[in-house]
Amino acid sequence: PLPTAGSPGGPADGSMVSLVSEGSSGTVPDVGGMSAREALRKLVKAGLSAQISGDGVVVSQNPQPGERLESGGICVLVLDRVQSHAFVVARR
């Protein structure tokens, strides 16, 4: 498992995560709605590094999905805890 922010050996919020991959240059994958772990796996396969801030799922990424980026580039991810749209029925 990947270390989490605040855990021993874990990154601090907003830290750089850089993993080595032999991926070639291409386009930035769409990682919206993914957990940090899922997003990192996908970005590493594309040959990219990530700078992550927040907690939860990816709600924003820069560069945008589909943009061309050289191998070793950095994708900035913002995560947030998104609550599902649950309907609440009020009792009368």
Secondary structure as UniProt FT lines:
FT   TURN            5..6
FT   TURN            8..9
FT   TURN            13..14
FT   STRAND          16..17
FT   STRAND          26..27
FT   TURN            32..33
FT   HELIX           36..45
FT   TURN            46..47
FT   STRAND          49..54
FT   STRAND          57..62
FT   TURN            65..66
FT   STRAND          68..69
FT   TURN            71..72
FT   STRAND          74..80
//
